[in-house]
Amino acid sequence: MSTSRTTGNPGRPHGTMATAVLYAPRDLRIEQRPVPTPSEGEVLVRILSVGVCGSDVHYYEHGRIGDFVVRSPLVLGHESSGQIVEVGQGVSRARVGERVAIEPGEPCGRCDQCRSGRYNLCPHIRFHGTPPVDGTLSEFVAVKSDLAYKVPDEISDNAAALLEPLSVGIWAI
């Protein structure tokens, strides 16, 4: 995990980036992939810290968790923080240079659970680092802007990456 902090506008990255890709149990490779371009409503985040969750370890060791099986190359990771380096069309809240914690679950926004404000219970949620959705163990990721939460300066990059599992624990109480 990184403990560095970039300030100001780090600029739009070009070309390729390093990404950790799981092909099969115990077959994790560092590959160069194109830097993503944020779509409408998305931000491009330079990843500064990623926690390694028990699910990441399970996919690495066994290639599956229950019905979720790694059938094609998968980028692991979902406990992440970083800095916004680019905003897509239609993004008004997020700004380049802001440090953010990334929410890893992308709800559908249309089901009864989502419409009632309980998007964490969405039966159609797509979760980063869970087959077939790539995760954040990469130099850059494009995510929906409303899933990138601004982090105060007093919180380190490493602590910000752990806000997702912290929130799970809080909701469990």
N, C-alpha and C positions, 0 to 999 in steps of 0.2 A: 504494500500500500504506500501511496505517496503522502508525504506530509507537506509538500511545497504548496505555496499559494501564488497564483498568478493574479496580478492586478491590472486594471486598465483594460484595453481592448487587445486581446492576444492575436487578433486577426483571423481571417478565414483560412483554414488549412486547405492545402491542395494535394492532389495525388493520392497516395495510399497511406494506410495506417496499420500498425501492428494489432492483431486480434488473436485471442486464444480460442482455438476451435477444437471441440471434442468430436472425434470420428467414431470412436468405439471405446469400451472400457479400457482405461489406462493408455489411451492414444490421444493425447492432447498436443496440438501443434500450434506454434506461433506462425501465423500467416500474414501476408500483406493483402489487404482488401481496400477497395476504393473508400475514401472518406465520404460518408453519406451527405446528401443535400437535404436540408429540411423541407418537407412539403408544407402546404398551407396549414397553419395552425400549429406547426412544430417549431422546436428550437434545436440547434446543434450544440451538444454539450461536450466539452473536453473533459474526459473522465480523470479525476484526481485521486479517487480512492474507491476501492471495491472490497467489500467484505466477502469472505469465502464462507458460505452457508453450508449447513449439513446437507442440504439438497444438492449443492454443487459437488460435494465430496461423494455423495451417493451416485450421482450420474457418472462421475469420473471412475469410481470403483466398479459399478455394476451396469452402467449404461441404461438404467431405468429406475423409476420409482413407481410401483404399481402399474397402472395402465399407460403412464407416460414413458415411452421408450425412445431412445435416441436412434432414429432410423436413417438420419442424414446428418451431415456436419452441423454442429450446434455450438454457438457461442454461449458459454456459461455466464453466471453472475447476475445478481439483481439487487444487491445492497450497495448503492452507489451514490457518490456525490461528484460534483464537477463545476465547471464554469461555462456559462453560455458564451459561445463564440459567434453565433449567427442566429438570426430569427427569420422564420418563414413568413410568407404573406399572411395577413390577417391576425398576426400576434400583436397585441397591444399592451399586455401586462408585463411581459418579460423583457429584459434589456441585456444587450451584449455586456459582458464583464461581470454579471451577477453570478455569485456562487449559489448552487442549488443542490438540494437532495432530490433524488429521483424516485417517484413512486413507481414500483415495478408492475403493478397490475393495470392493464388497460381495459376498463369496462366498456360494454357496448353502448351505454347511454340511452338505450331504448326500452329495456325490459322494465317490469314493475319495480324490481329492486332498485335499479338505477334512478328511475323517475321519482321514487320515494326518498332518495337521498342515501340509500344503503348500497352504494355502488360496489362496496367490498364484498357483497353477497351476490353479485351479478353471476348468473349461471353461464354466461358467455365470455367471461373475463379471459383475456389473453395475458399471460404472465411471462415477463422477461426471464430468459434462461430456462424455460420449460418447453420441451418439444411441442410444436415446431417453431416456437418464437425465440429468436436470438436474444441473448442477454447483453450485459454491459461490460464484460471483461475485454475491453477494447479501448483504444485511445479516444475514440469519438463515438457518440450515438446521437441519433435524431429521435426525439420523443415529443409527444403532445405537450404543448406549453403548459397546460393545466395540470400536468403530472410532474412539473419541475418546480419545487418549492424553494423560494429564496431563503438562504441561511444567513443568520446574523454573523458578523465578524468574530464574535466571541466563541463560536463553535468551530472546532477544527474540521478539516476535510474528513479525517478518519471518523470523528464523532458524527458528522453529518451523514456519512454512509451508513451508520447504524441507526438512523432515525426510523427506518422502515421496520426492522425487527423490534425496536422499542415500542413503536405504535401497535404492533401485534400484541405485545405483552400487556400494554395498557388496556386495549380493547378486551383482552381476555379476562381482566379483573372484574 
